[in-house]
């Protein structure tokens, strides 16, 4: 009866999992003699004296049961079984920092993703930026690594501008570095005539602005240049050298001249009519003649204003 039960048990165990590890297992008398194996469940000690196991499914975790454990890049918690029943080591990815840098000229080490060992310590390459001992002076340059883990202080090259706060003023020349010290030379005033940009810009009489030699930008204006051409009875207008805007003409525009001329002619006609009506009075006749003459002179004066020269107008507009 006992033999029959043992045969049934063995057959049932074989039905649970067909893939048993028998040949490589140690011999046993009882199941207590069988060791625990990663990714396997112990089933029995067979009638032939071998330990029998079933495999875990692929992907089943087997924490810290792989071959590589405890390394900086070992992800022991994620060791997992494969299809053959082996516990495969889990490793941290290649983005994982396994050794942090000790300074500007050291670099972090990253895991490889396929090993539990952290790569050898490496240093920053020659020329890599770093922060040295001397910093903050106007002529301090960008410090660099020497390739052996040390940071070397650097200076700005000779001629480098170092007074950035005065660069907005084109009439002040910033100081420069000499290339051997951390200090900056004093700013200098630009020479007279150096181009700059003054306050008055974009107007018809604006001229190129220049520095005055004392650190200031002076607005310059055109003088004697036509800023408004002559039109009909109006006069040409000239820049006066004192402002960027075109001066206001002191002569009447064409519409004003025409209106005034018409009014004078009308007044003269009315005067002539009155003279004819009052022909019986010699004194009134004289007055009428004088009125006609004065009216004609006035009209001629207004109509002859177009003969004024630009020089005459400049004198009047000043």
Secondary structure, DSSP 4 states (H G I P E B T S, - for coil): -HHHHHHHHHHHHHHH-S----TTSPB-SSGGGSPP-TTEEEEEE-TTSBEEEEEPPTT-B-TT-SS--SSTTB-GGG-EE-TTS-EEPPB--TT-EEE--SSTTB--EE--SS-SSPPPP-BPPTT-EE--SS-SSTTB--EEE-SSS-EE--BPPTT-B--GGGTT-TTEEPPB--SSSS--PPPEEPPTT-EE--S--SSTTEEEEEE-SSS-EEEEE-EEEEEE---TTPPPEEEESS-SSPPPPSSPPHHHHHHHHHHHHHHHHHHHHHHHHTTT-HHHHHHHHHHHHHHHHHHHHHHGGGG--HHHHHHHH-
